[in-house]
Each structure stands twice: as structure tokens, then as C-alpha cells.
Amino acid sequence: MSKLDIITIPDPILRKLALPVERVDDDLRRLADGMLEAMYEAPGIGLAAPQVGVSRRLIVLDVSDKEDEKKPLVMVNPEIVTRSDERRIYEEGCLSIPDVKVEIERPAAITVRYLDREGLQQELSAEALLATAIQHEVDHLDGRLIIDFLTRLKRDIIIRRFRKQARTDA
Ligand code: ZN
């Protein structure tokens, strides 16, 4: 697969509700591998399929902090099934909104159900950074972005900046 480009706002695909993946096959695995490659290169800790222009429910993640200990996760049709009452704040960034950081409070621990790259049903309990990263990526599948946690005023300023940038680049 040729190298995948990461799409930035205000591309409308980032706002679409992504459709479920129907079959976990070689094409999907190739897409997941390409997404992991793009994510590592960026570098980032998570990427959702809509960010490479594919409006399907697929995310990849790796929150390990050492280059030599890669722990890639591929989640197909992820669904968050439990959320803790305890919440935690992280400063989040997004590869689709370069140079913007937003402090976001989310449930500190979650359980996520998904299909792995072999198409097998898995359930994973996650906390800390991994829990936040999964919630961030699942938000992408629902067209939700970190700037949606800001006030409307702040959000509009950022969107306007990226729109202007997109026009300049065009
Ligand atoms: Zn993101």
C-alpha cells in the first residue's frame, strides 16, 4: 500500500459517522498496517481510519513509550462498554489538528470490545493514557474532535485558522 496521508481539519470526512467494518480481511489488515506506519511516522499514539480518508470503524494505537518495545493495537468496530466514574484529565493532541492541545476530562478507566486483526472478538480493560487514547480514537469514528470540548468561541477561532491555512496551501 502506498503511504497514507493524514487528513487535517476542516476536511468534512473527519465529521462523518464512520460505518462498521463488515469483514476483517487482507485489505483491512493492509489498511491497519498502513495506518500504524503513518502513526509511528507522525509520530502519534493513535489513529482512526477517517483520518486517512476511510470512513470505517477502525482504529490503531500504541501508547508504549520505547521505540524498541512496540505494542501496536488494532481495533475493528471498537465499542466502549464500561466507563469508570473516576475521571482524569490529559492534555490531548490530534494528528488531524496539528499544534493544538486541549485539556480534556474523560473517564479514567474503560472496557472496550472489538475485533482484532484476525477478526476475533476481544475485550480489553484500559486505564490512564491508553483509556484516554481509545476514547479519543473512538470519538473520531463518531465525527467528534478534541476541539469540540472547547467553548464555541475557541473552537471557531481554531477552525477559522485551519480553513485559512487550507486556502493558502491550495
Ligand atoms: Zn485525533
Backbone and ligand atoms as CSV (ligand in chain L), in Angstrom:
chain,resi,resn,atom,element,x,y,z
A,1,MET,N,N,0.846,-1.200,0.000
A,1,MET,CA,C,0.000,0.000,0.000
A,1,MET,C,C,0.879,1.247,0.000
A,2,SER,N,N,0.518,2.230,-0.808
A,2,SER,CA,C,1.290,3.468,-0.821
A,2,SER,C,C,1.097,4.187,0.508
A,3,LYS,N,N,1.999,5.082,0.770
A,3,LYS,CA,C,1.965,5.765,2.063
A,3,LYS,C,C,0.659,6.525,2.267
A,4,LEU,N,N,0.142,6.442,3.471
A,4,LEU,CA,C,-1.123,7.105,3.763
A,4,LEU,C,C,-0.875,8.516,4.275
A,5,ASP,N,N,-1.648,9.455,3.751
A,5,ASP,CA,C,-1.567,10.827,4.240
A,5,ASP,C,C,-2.594,11.048,5.337
A,6,ILE,N,N,-2.212,11.799,6.334
A,6,ILE,CA,C,-3.147,12.104,7.419
A,6,ILE,C,C,-3.891,13.399,7.085
A,7,ILE,N,N,-5.199,13.291,7.137
A,7,ILE,CA,C,-6.084,14.400,6.778
A,7,ILE,C,C,-6.255,15.346,7.968
A,8,THR,N,N,-6.299,16.641,7.678
A,8,THR,CA,C,-6.486,17.619,8.765
A,8,THR,C,C,-7.813,18.369,8.594
A,9,ILE,N,N,-8.230,19.027,9.694
A,9,ILE,CA,C,-9.441,19.846,9.611
A,9,ILE,C,C,-9.173,20.991,8.643
A,10,PRO,N,N,-10.173,21.513,7.956
A,10,PRO,CA,C,-11.617,21.237,8.099
A,10,PRO,C,C,-12.153,20.177,7.135
A,11,ASP,N,N,-11.378,19.177,6.758
A,11,ASP,CA,C,-11.902,18.149,5.846
A,11,ASP,C,C,-13.172,17.509,6.423
A,12,PRO,N,N,-14.272,17.543,5.643
A,12,PRO,CA,C,-15.562,17.068,6.172
A,12,PRO,C,C,-15.587,15.582,6.537
A,13,ILE,N,N,-14.651,14.780,6.010
A,13,ILE,CA,C,-14.683,13.355,6.344
A,13,ILE,C,C,-14.443,13.153,7.844
A,14,LEU,N,N,-13.756,14.089,8.457
A,14,LEU,CA,C,-13.471,13.970,9.897
A,14,LEU,C,C,-14.732,14.158,10.745
A,15,ARG,N,N,-15.794,14.667,10.120
A,15,ARG,CA,C,-17.043,14.921,10.841
A,15,ARG,C,C,-18.113,13.869,10.567
A,16,LYS,N,N,-17.780,12.904,9.709
A,16,LYS,CA,C,-18.784,11.880,9.350
A,16,LYS,C,C,-18.834,10.751,10.371
A,17,LEU,N,N,-20.004,10.150,10.492
A,17,LEU,CA,C,-20.146,8.946,11.302
A,17,LEU,C,C,-19.578,7.785,10.476
A,18,ALA,N,N,-18.535,7.146,10.987
A,18,ALA,CA,C,-17.902,6.059,10.228
A,18,ALA,C,C,-18.761,4.798,10.294
A,19,LEU,N,N,-18.759,4.050,9.194
A,19,LEU,CA,C,-19.568,2.828,9.122
A,19,LEU,C,C,-18.803,1.629,9.676
A,20,PRO,N,N,-19.547,0.645,10.195
A,20,PRO,CA,C,-18.878,-0.555,10.704
A,20,PRO,C,C,-18.086,-1.268,9.606
A,21,VAL,N,N,-17.009,-1.908,10.014
A,21,VAL,CA,C,-16.252,-2.776,9.105
A,21,VAL,C,C,-17.038,-4.069,8.968
A,22,GLU,N,N,-17.243,-4.511,7.729
A,22,GLU,CA,C,-18.043,-5.722,7.531
A,22,GLU,C,C,-17.212,-6.996,7.548
A,23,ARG,N,N,-15.982,-6.902,7.088
A,23,ARG,CA,C,-15.160,-8.105,7.022
A,23,ARG,C,C,-13.720,-7.784,7.383
A,24,VAL,N,N,-13.145,-8.604,8.262
A,24,VAL,CA,C,-11.730,-8.440,8.582
A,24,VAL,C,C,-10.941,-9.326,7.621
A,25,ASP,N,N,-10.413,-8.716,6.578
A,25,ASP,CA,C,-9.698,-9.490,5.550
A,25,ASP,C,C,-8.333,-8.855,5.282
A,26,ASP,N,N,-7.655,-9.354,4.268
A,26,ASP,CA,C,-6.304,-8.856,3.980
A,26,ASP,C,C,-6.302,-7.362,3.651
A,27,ASP,N,N,-7.331,-6.905,2.937
A,27,ASP,CA,C,-7.403,-5.478,2.610
A,27,ASP,C,C,-7.440,-4.645,3.878
A,28,LEU,N,N,-8.249,-5.105,4.845
A,28,LEU,CA,C,-8.370,-4.355,6.090
A,28,LEU,C,C,-7.048,-4.389,6.862
A,29,ARG,N,N,-6.408,-5.565,6.873
A,29,ARG,CA,C,-5.122,-5.674,7.579
A,29,ARG,C,C,-4.076,-4.770,6.938
A,30,ARG,N,N,-4.106,-4.681,5.613
A,30,ARG,CA,C,-3.173,-3.778,4.923
A,30,ARG,C,C,-3.434,-2.331,5.309
A,31,LEU,N,N,-4.707,-1.980,5.373
A,31,LEU,CA,C,-5.073,-0.624,5.779
A,31,LEU,C,C,-4.575,-0.347,7.203
A,32,ALA,N,N,-4.813,-1.310,8.111
A,32,ALA,CA,C,-4.378,-1.141,9.510
A,32,ALA,C,C,-2.863,-0.982,9.585
A,33,ASP,N,N,-2.128,-1.781,8.808
A,33,ASP,CA,C,-0.670,-1.678,8.813
A,33,ASP,C,C,-0.217,-0.317,8.284
A,34,GLY,N,N,-0.878,0.145,7.238
A,34,GLY,CA,C,-0.554,1.461,6.682
A,34,GLY,C,C,-0.840,2.564,7.681
A,35,MET,N,N,-1.931,2.410,8.438
A,35,MET,CA,C,-2.262,3.405,9.464
A,35,MET,C,C,-1.222,3.402,10.582
A,36,LEU,N,N,-0.790,2.212,10.986
A,36,LEU,CA,C,0.235,2.131,12.035
A,36,LEU,C,C,1.518,2.816,11.565
A,37,GLU,N,N,1.874,2.560,10.309
A,37,GLU,CA,C,3.079,3.170,9.757
A,37,GLU,C,C,2.981,4.700,9.785
A,38,ALA,N,N,1.837,5.209,9.338
A,38,ALA,CA,C,1.630,6.660,9.325
A,38,ALA,C,C,1.643,7.223,10.745
A,39,MET,N,N,1.073,6.455,11.675
A,39,MET,CA,C,1.013,6.900,13.075
A,39,MET,C,C,2.412,6.965,13.689
A,40,TYR,N,N,3.208,5.920,13.463
A,40,TYR,CA,C,4.571,5.905,14.012
A,40,TYR,C,C,5.407,7.020,13.392
A,41,GLU,N,N,5.182,7.260,12.113
A,41,GLU,CA,C,5.993,8.250,11.432
A,41,GLU,C,C,5.655,9.673,11.893
A,42,ALA,N,N,4.403,9.895,12.262
A,42,ALA,CA,C,3.933,11.265,12.558
A,42,ALA,C,C,4.779,12.039,13.587
A,43,PRO,N,N,5.130,11.596,14.783
A,43,PRO,CA,C,4.646,10.377,15.433
A,43,PRO,C,C,3.423,10.664,16.282
A,44,GLY,N,N,2.609,9.629,16.478
A,44,GLY,CA,C,1.434,9.753,17.322
A,44,GLY,C,C,1.209,8.458,18.069
A,45,ILE,N,N,0.196,8.456,18.944
A,45,ILE,CA,C,-0.080,7.246,19.729
A,45,ILE,C,C,-1.395,6.594,19.317
A,46,GLY,N,N,-2.103,7.227,18.376
A,46,GLY,CA,C,-3.351,6.635,17.921
A,46,GLY,C,C,-3.775,7.250,16.602
A,47,LEU,N,N,-4.523,6.476,15.823
A,47,LEU,CA,C,-5.019,6.988,14.545
A,47,LEU,C,C,-6.311,6.251,14.201
A,48,ALA,N,N,-7.272,6.994,13.688
A,48,ALA,CA,C,-8.551,6.399,13.298
A,48,ALA,C,C,-8.663,6.445,11.768
A,49,ALA,N,N,-9.337,5.450,11.190
A,49,ALA,CA,C,-9.412,5.338,9.732
A,49,ALA,C,C,-9.891,6.628,9.035
A,50,PRO,N,N,-10.891,7.348,9.595
A,50,PRO,CA,C,-11.311,8.581,8.910
A,50,PRO,C,C,-10.160,9.579,8.727
A,51,GLN,N,N,-9.139,9.492,9.586
A,51,GLN,CA,C,-8.001,10.412,9.478
A,51,GLN,C,C,-7.110,10.116,8.270
A,52,VAL,N,N,-7.301,8.933,7.668
A,52,VAL,CA,C,-6.604,8.659,6.403
A,52,VAL,C,C,-7.621,8.561,5.262
A,53,GLY,N,N,-8.810,9.114,5.490
A,53,GLY,CA,C,-9.792,9.234,4.428
A,53,GLY,C,C,-10.696,8.031,4.251
A,54,VAL,N,N,-10.685,7.118,5.219
A,54,VAL,CA,C,-11.533,5.926,5.123
A,54,VAL,C,C,-12.572,5.979,6.239
A,55,SER,N,N,-13.833,6.167,5.858
A,55,SER,CA,C,-14.871,6.356,6.867
A,55,SER,C,C,-15.408,5.011,7.373
A,56,ARG,N,N,-14.530,4.273,8.053
A,56,ARG,CA,C,-14.865,2.954,8.619
A,56,ARG,C,C,-14.407,2.885,10.061
A,57,ARG,N,N,-15.061,1.977,10.830
A,57,ARG,CA,C,-14.763,1.919,12.266
A,57,ARG,C,C,-13.533,1.040,12.550
A,58,LEU,N,N,-12.391,1.658,12.380
A,58,LEU,CA,C,-11.105,1.002,12.591
A,58,LEU,C,C,-10.162,2.004,13.243
A,59,ILE,N,N,-9.507,1.572,14.329
A,59,ILE,CA,C,-8.514,2.436,14.970
A,59,ILE,C,C,-7.244,1.639,15.252
A,60,VAL,N,N,-6.119,2.347,15.305
A,60,VAL,CA,C,-4.862,1.719,15.713
A,60,VAL,C,C,-4.261,2.577,16.816
A,61,LEU,N,N,-3.527,1.920,17.708
A,61,LEU,CA,C,-2.935,2.629,18.840
A,61,LEU,C,C,-1.613,1.994,19.240
A,62,ASP,N,N,-0.775,2.782,19.872
A,62,ASP,CA,C,0.396,2.255,20.566
A,62,ASP,C,C,0.830,3.315,21.569
A,63,VAL,N,N,0.588,3.040,22.844
A,63,VAL,CA,C,0.946,4.027,23.868
A,63,VAL,C,C,2.246,3.652,24.583
A,64,SER,N,N,2.933,2.601,24.094
A,64,SER,CA,C,4.209,2.237,24.722
A,64,SER,C,C,5.211,3.365,24.471
A,65,ASP,N,N,6.132,3.571,25.409
A,65,ASP,CA,C,6.981,4.757,25.261
A,65,ASP,C,C,8.377,4.455,24.740
A,66,LYS,N,N,8.677,3.180,24.510
A,66,LYS,CA,C,10.008,2.875,23.990
A,66,LYS,C,C,9.924,2.363,22.551
A,67,GLU,N,N,10.795,2.932,21.722
A,67,GLU,CA,C,10.826,2.588,20.298
A,67,GLU,C,C,11.005,1.076,20.082
A,68,ASP,N,N,11.835,0.461,20.955
A,68,ASP,CA,C,12.140,-0.960,20.740
A,68,ASP,C,C,11.117,-1.903,21.355
A,69,GLU,N,N,10.103,-1.336,21.948
A,69,GLU,CA,C,9.065,-2.196,22.528
A,69,GLU,C,C,7.705,-1.797,21.972
A,70,LYS,N,N,7.560,-1.885,20.683
A,70,LYS,CA,C,6.297,-1.501,20.064
A,70,LYS,C,C,5.184,-2.443,20.507
A,71,LYS,N,N,4.050,-1.843,20.853
A,71,LYS,CA,C,2.891,-2.650,21.230
A,71,LYS,C,C,1.679,-2.185,20.430
A,72,PRO,N,N,1.695,-2.454,19.129
A,72,PRO,CA,C,0.592,-1.971,18.302
A,72,PRO,C,C,-0.730,-2.678,18.629
A,73,LEU,N,N,-1.766,-1.890,18.653
A,73,LEU,CA,C,-3.118,-2.426,18.869
A,73,LEU,C,C,-3.966,-2.062,17.658
A,74,VAL,N,N,-4.684,-3.038,17.140
A,74,VAL,CA,C,-5.619,-2.788,16.044
A,74,VAL,C,C,-7.007,-3.139,16.565
A,75,MET,N,N,-7.925,-2.184,16.484
A,75,MET,CA,C,-9.283,-2.435,16.968
A,75,MET,C,C,-10.288,-2.161,15.852
A,76,VAL,N,N,-11.025,-3.213,15.511
A,76,VAL,CA,C,-12.048,-3.113,14.482
A,76,VAL,C,C,-13.408,-3.020,15.177
A,77,ASN,N,N,-14.233,-2.099,14.729
A,77,ASN,CA,C,-15.559,-1.874,15.329
A,77,ASN,C,C,-15.505,-1.759,16.856
A,78,PRO,N,N,-14.601,-0.921,17.389
A,78,PRO,CA,C,-14.480,-0.810,18.847
A,78,PRO,C,C,-15.735,-0.213,19.463
A,79,GLU,N,N,-16.058,-0.755,20.618
A,79,GLU,CA,C,-17.235,-0.258,21.336
A,79,GLU,C,C,-16.878,-0.168,22.815
A,80,ILE,N,N,-17.020,1.017,23.383
A,80,ILE,CA,C,-16.705,1.182,24.801
A,80,ILE,C,C,-17.918,0.711,25.597
A,81,VAL,N,N,-17.712,-0.335,26.403
A,81,VAL,CA,C,-18.854,-0.953,27.077
A,81,VAL,C,C,-18.959,-0.569,28.555
A,82,THR,N,N,-17.854,-0.192,29.177
A,82,THR,CA,C,-17.949,0.350,30.546
A,82,THR,C,C,-17.037,1.568,30.669
A,83,ARG,N,N,-17.461,2.493,31.527
A,83,ARG,CA,C,-16.681,3.704,31.806
A,83,ARG,C,C,-16.665,3.921,33.309
A,84,SER,N,N,-15.505,4.202,33.880
A,84,SER,CA,C,-15.411,4.428,35.322
A,84,SER,C,C,-16.031,5.778,35.689
A,85,ASP,N,N,-16.466,5.879,36.954
A,85,ASP,CA,C,-16.945,7.175,37.451
A,85,ASP,C,C,-15.766,8.116,37.660
A,86,GLU,N,N,-14.642,7.507,38.050
A,86,GLU,CA,C,-13.436,8.303,38.238
A,86,GLU,C,C,-13.022,8.899,36.899
A,87,ARG,N,N,-12.621,10.161,36.952
A,87,ARG,CA,C,-12.218,10.822,35.718
A,87,ARG,C,C,-10.799,11.333,35.819
A,88,ARG,N,N,-10.201,11.581,34.680
A,88,ARG,CA,C,-8.821,12.012,34.645
A,88,ARG,C,C,-8.659,13.022,33.515
A,89,ILE,N,N,-7.774,13.978,33.748
A,89,ILE,CA,C,-7.543,14.999,32.720
A,89,ILE,C,C,-6.203,14.757,32.038
A,90,TYR,N,N,-6.226,14.743,30.718
A,90,TYR,CA,C,-4.991,14.703,29.941
A,90,TYR,C,C,-5.010,15.861,28.953
A,91,GLU,N,N,-3.820,16.331,28.626
A,91,GLU,CA,C,-3.719,17.301,27.554
A,91,GLU,C,C,-3.587,16.500,26.257
A,92,GLU,N,N,-4.578,16.603,25.398
A,92,GLU,CA,C,-4.606,15.785,24.192
A,92,GLU,C,C,-4.250,16.600,22.954
A,93,GLY,N,N,-3.553,15.917,22.061
A,93,GLY,CA,C,-3.287,16.485,20.750
A,93,GLY,C,C,-3.938,15.583,19.716
A,94,CYS,N,N,-3.936,16.010,18.465
A,94,CYS,CA,C,-4.569,15.206,17.424
A,94,CYS,C,C,-3.800,15.420,16.128
A,95,LEU,N,N,-3.466,14.327,15.452
A,95,LEU,CA,C,-2.691,14.438,14.210
A,95,LEU,C,C,-3.471,15.180,13.126
A,96,SER,N,N,-4.782,15.274,13.279
A,96,SER,CA,C,-5.598,15.992,12.295
A,96,SER,C,C,-5.764,17.473,12.632
A,97,ILE,N,N,-5.229,17.859,13.814
A,97,ILE,CA,C,-5.293,19.267,14.228
A,97,ILE,C,C,-3.912,19.639,14.776
A,98,PRO,N,N,-2.918,19.719,13.894
A,98,PRO,CA,C,-1.541,19.925,14.343
A,98,PRO,C,C,-1.388,21.158,15.220
A,99,ASP,N,N,-0.533,21.033,16.230
A,99,ASP,CA,C,-0.149,22.138,17.114
A,99,ASP,C,C,-1.270,22.653,18.005
A,100,VAL,N,N,-2.330,21.896,18.146
A,100,VAL,CA,C,-3.392,22.292,19.070
A,100,VAL,C,C,-3.445,21.275,20.202
A,101,LYS,N,N,-3.464,21.773,21.429
A,101,LYS,CA,C,-3.577,20.887,22.593
A,101,LYS,C,C,-4.806,21.295,23.394
A,102,VAL,N,N,-5.535,20.301,23.858
A,102,VAL,CA,C,-6.739,20.591,24.634
A,102,VAL,C,C,-6.752,19.715,25.883
A,103,GLU,N,N,-6.975,20.349,27.023
A,103,GLU,CA,C,-7.113,19.567,28.257
A,103,GLU,C,C,-8.510,18.991,28.301
A,104,ILE,N,N,-8.594,17.659,28.379
A,104,ILE,CA,C,-9.902,17.004,28.331
A,104,ILE,C,C,-10.054,16.048,29.507
A,105,GLU,N,N,-11.199,16.161,30.157
A,105,GLU,CA,C,-11.500,15.253,31.260
A,105,GLU,C,C,-12.368,14.120,30.721
A,106,ARG,N,N,-11.922,12.886,30.961
A,106,ARG,CA,C,-12.661,11.712,30.486
A,106,ARG,C,C,-12.654,10.650,31.584
A,107,PRO,N,N,-13.518,9.637,31.472
A,107,PRO,CA,C,-13.447,8.514,32.404
A,107,PRO,C,C,-12.015,7.961,32.449
A,108,ALA,N,N,-11.531,7.658,33.664
A,108,ALA,CA,C,-10.142,7.246,33.844
A,108,ALA,C,C,-9.908,5.815,33.374
A,109,ALA,N,N,-10.957,4.986,33.447
A,109,ALA,CA,C,-10.816,3.586,33.051
A,109,ALA,C,C,-12.022,3.176,32.213
A,110,ILE,N,N,-11.763,2.324,31.245
A,110,ILE,CA,C,-12.846,1.860,30.367
A,110,ILE,C,C,-12.655,0.381,30.029
A,111,THR,N,N,-13.709,-0.217,29.534
A,111,THR,CA,C,-13.584,-1.530,28.903
A,111,THR,C,C,-14.050,-1.359,27.466
A,112,VAL,N,N,-13.258,-1.903,26.547
A,112,VAL,CA,C,-13.603,-1.776,25.126
A,112,VAL,C,C,-13.710,-3.170,24.512
A,113,ARG,N,N,-14.713,-3.348,23.693
A,113,ARG,CA,C,-14.930,-4.604,22.983
A,113,ARG,C,C,-14.657,-4.337,21.503
A,114,TYR,N,N,-13.965,-5.243,20.849
A,114,TYR,CA,C,-13.592,-5.009,19.448
A,114,TYR,C,C,-13.201,-6.314,18.781
A,115,LEU,N,N,-13.013,-6.273,17.486
A,115,LEU,CA,C,-12.438,-7.400,16.757
A,115,LEU,C,C,-10.957,-7.097,16.538
A,116,ASP,N,N,-10.120,-8.108,16.724
A,116,ASP,CA,C,-8.697,-7.896,16.482
A,116,ASP,C,C,-8.388,-8.113,14.998
A,117,ARG,N,N,-7.108,-8.071,14.628
A,117,ARG,CA,C,-6.749,-8.134,13.203
A,117,ARG,C,C,-7.019,-9.498,12.578
A,118,GLU,N,N,-7.334,-10.476,13.429
A,118,GLU,CA,C,-7.746,-11.777,12.892
A,118,GLU,C,C,-9.276,-11.901,12.839
A,119,GLY,N,N,-9.949,-10.870,13.306
A,119,GLY,CA,C,-11.403,-10.903,13.304
A,119,GLY,C,C,-11.996,-11.559,14.539
A,120,LEU,N,N,-11.152,-11.772,15.548
A,120,LEU,CA,C,-11.626,-12.397,16.783
A,120,LEU,C,C,-12.099,-11.342,17.769
A,121,GLN,N,N,-13.189,-11.679,18.464
A,121,GLN,CA,C,-13.756,-10.762,19.458
A,121,GLN,C,C,-12.826,-10.655,20.663
A,122,GLN,N,N,-12.528,-9.435,21.065
A,122,GLN,CA,C,-11.662,-9.209,22.223
A,122,GLN,C,C,-12.311,-8.202,23.147
A,123,GLU,N,N,-11.900,-8.279,24.418
A,123,GLU,CA,C,-12.337,-7.262,25.368
A,123,GLU,C,C,-11.113,-6.834,26.157
A,124,LEU,N,N,-10.933,-5.548,26.294
A,124,LEU,CA,C,-9.732,-5.038,26.946
A,124,LEU,C,C,-10.129,-3.992,27.980
A,125,SER,N,N,-9.557,-4.130,29.186
A,125,SER,CA,C,-9.727,-3.090,30.201
A,125,SER,C,C,-8.528,-2.173,30.119
A,126,ALA,N,N,-8.799,-0.893,30.041
A,126,ALA,CA,C,-7.712,0.070,29.872
A,126,ALA,C,C,-7.854,1.189,30.879
A,127,GLU,N,N,-6.706,1.722,31.295
A,127,GLU,CA,C,-6.741,2.891,32.176
A,127,GLU,C,C,-5.658,3.861,31.741
A,128,ALA,N,N,-5.603,4.980,32.443
A,128,ALA,CA,C,-4.583,6.002,32.202
A,128,ALA,C,C,-4.548,6.410,30.720
A,129,LEU,N,N,-3.332,6.539,30.177
A,129,LEU,CA,C,-3.192,7.082,28.824
A,129,LEU,C,C,-3.892,6.223,27.764
A,130,LEU,N,N,-3.828,4.900,27.925
A,130,LEU,CA,C,-4.475,4.041,26.928
A,130,LEU,C,C,-5.990,4.262,26.912
A,131,ALA,N,N,-6.591,4.418,28.103
A,131,ALA,CA,C,-8.038,4.665,28.168
A,131,ALA,C,C,-8.389,5.971,27.455
A,132,THR,N,N,-7.577,6.985,27.681
A,132,THR,CA,C,-7.817,8.274,27.025
A,132,THR,C,C,-7.646,8.151,25.511
A,133,ALA,N,N,-6.584,7.470,25.095
A,133,ALA,CA,C,-6.312,7.339,23.658
A,133,ALA,C,C,-7.446,6.591,22.951
A,134,ILE,N,N,-7.941,5.534,23.562
A,134,ILE,CA,C,-9.038,4.777,22.943
A,134,ILE,C,C,-10.284,5.656,22.817
A,135,GLN,N,N,-10.591,6.415,23.879
A,135,GLN,CA,C,-11.775,7.281,23.815
A,135,GLN,C,C,-11.612,8.353,22.740
A,136,HIS,N,N,-10.406,8.884,22.629
A,136,HIS,CA,C,-10.113,9.898,21.606
A,136,HIS,C,C,-10.339,9.316,20.198
A,137,GLU,N,N,-9.824,8.094,19.979
A,137,GLU,CA,C,-9.942,7.495,18.645
A,137,GLU,C,C,-11.385,7.071,18.333
A,138,VAL,N,N,-12.093,6.552,19.331
A,138,VAL,CA,C,-13.493,6.172,19.098
A,138,VAL,C,C,-14.316,7.431,18.800
A,139,ASP,N,N,-13.979,8.542,19.445
A,139,ASP,CA,C,-14.641,9.809,19.122
A,139,ASP,C,C,-14.512,10.119,17.628
A,140,HIS,N,N,-13.322,9.875,17.073
A,140,HIS,CA,C,-13.113,10.133,15.642
A,140,HIS,C,C,-14.128,9.371,14.790
A,141,LEU,N,N,-14.452,8.146,15.213
A,141,LEU,CA,C,-15.374,7.319,14.419
A,141,LEU,C,C,-16.788,7.905,14.440
A,142,ASP,N,N,-17.039,8.726,15.463
A,142,ASP,CA,C,-18.342,9.381,15.559
A,142,ASP,C,C,-18.275,10.838,15.094
A,143,GLY,N,N,-17.165,11.193,14.479
A,143,GLY,CA,C,-17.024,12.552,13.944
A,143,GLY,C,C,-16.759,13.599,15.008
A,144,ARG,N,N,-16.324,13.140,16.180
A,144,ARG,CA,C,-16.087,14.088,17.282
A,144,ARG,C,C,-14.586,14.348,17.416
A,145,LEU,N,N,-14.241,15.608,17.613
A,145,LEU,CA,C,-12.832,16.013,17.684
A,145,LEU,C,C,-12.538,16.705,19.009
A,146,ILE,N,N,-11.247,16.793,19.350
A,146,ILE,CA,C,-10.888,17.387,20.648
A,146,ILE,C,C,-11.345,18.841,20.768
A,147,ILE,N,N,-11.430,19.541,19.646
A,147,ILE,CA,C,-11.850,20.944,19.714
A,147,ILE,C,C,-13.322,21.069,20.122
A,148,ASP,N,N,-14.060,19.963,20.056
A,148,ASP,CA,C,-15.467,20.009,20.478
A,148,ASP,C,C,-15.597,20.127,21.996
A,149,PHE,N,N,-14.485,19.899,22.700
A,149,PHE,CA,C,-14.512,20.042,24.153
A,149,PHE,C,C,-14.238,21.487,24.563
A,150,LEU,N,N,-13.906,22.334,23.600
A,150,LEU,CA,C,-13.649,23.751,23.881
A,150,LEU,C,C,-14.948,24.550,23.822
A,151,THR,N,N,-14.873,25.783,24.276
A,151,THR,CA,C,-16.020,26.666,24.097
A,151,THR,C,C,-16.171,26.928,22.596
A,152,ARG,N,N,-17.350,27.310,22.215
A,152,ARG,CA,C,-17.619,27.540,20.803
A,152,ARG,C,C,-16.698,28.613,20.217
A,153,LEU,N,N,-16.439,29.627,21.026
A,153,LEU,CA,C,-15.590,30.728,20.579
A,153,LEU,C,C,-14.191,30.230,20.241
A,154,LYS,N,N,-13.606,29.491,21.181
A,154,LYS,CA,C,-12.244,28.977,20.956
A,154,LYS,C,C,-12.211,28.018,19.775
A,155,ARG,N,N,-13.249,27.186,19.682
A,155,ARG,CA,C,-13.317,26.220,18.587
A,155,ARG,C,C,-13.358,26.951,17.237
A,156,ASP,N,N,-14.178,27.972,17.160
A,156,ASP,CA,C,-14.332,28.703,15.898
A,156,ASP,C,C,-13.032,29.380,15.479
A,157,ILE,N,N,-12.279,29.867,16.466
A,157,ILE,CA,C,-11.001,30.515,16.147
A,157,ILE,C,C,-10.058,29.508,15.498
A,158,ILE,N,N,-10.012,28.305,16.079
A,158,ILE,CA,C,-9.117,27.263,15.542
A,158,ILE,C,C,-9.564,26.830,14.153
A,159,ILE,N,N,-10.865,26.603,13.991
A,159,ILE,CA,C,-11.382,26.167,12.685
A,159,ILE,C,C,-11.088,27.217,11.614
A,160,ARG,N,N,-11.272,28.483,11.991
A,160,ARG,CA,C,-11.025,29.563,11.029
A,160,ARG,C,C,-9.556,29.567,10.604
A,161,ARG,N,N,-8.672,29.348,11.582
A,161,ARG,CA,C,-7.245,29.338,11.298
A,161,ARG,C,C,-6.898,28.220,10.298
A,162,PHE,N,N,-7.468,27.045,10.521
A,162,PHE,CA,C,-7.164,25.914,9.632
A,162,PHE,C,C,-7.797,26.093,8.258
A,163,ARG,N,N,-8.951,26.752,8.229
A,163,ARG,CA,C,-9.609,26.987,6.945
A,163,ARG,C,C,-8.757,27.919,6.089
A,164,LYS,N,N,-8.245,28.951,6.755
A,164,LYS,CA,C,-7.390,29.917,6.078
A,164,LYS,C,C,-6.134,29.223,5.556
A,165,GLN,N,N,-5.571,28.397,6.420
A,165,GLN,CA,C,-4.367,27.630,6.072
A,165,GLN,C,C,-4.625,26.748,4.846
A,166,ALA,N,N,-5.771,26.068,4.838
A,166,ALA,CA,C,-6.125,25.167,3.737
A,166,ALA,C,C,-6.220,25.951,2.427
A,167,ARG,N,N,-6.747,27.170,2.531
A,167,ARG,CA,C,-6.873,28.006,1.330
A,167,ARG,C,C,-5.489,28.441,0.834
A,168,THR,N,N,-4.618,28.782,1.778
A,168,THR,CA,C,-3.265,29.200,1.417
A,168,THR,C,C,-2.505,28.055,0.752
A,169,ASP,N,N,-2.701,26.838,1.288
A,169,ASP,CA,C,-1.987,25.680,0.752
A,169,ASP,C,C,-2.501,25.259,-0.619
A,170,ALA,N,N,-3.754,25.602,-0.909
A,170,ALA,CA,C,-4.387,25.106,-2.130
A,170,ALA,C,C,-3.814,25.789,-3.384
L,1,ZN,ZN,ZN,-7.234,12.641,16.867
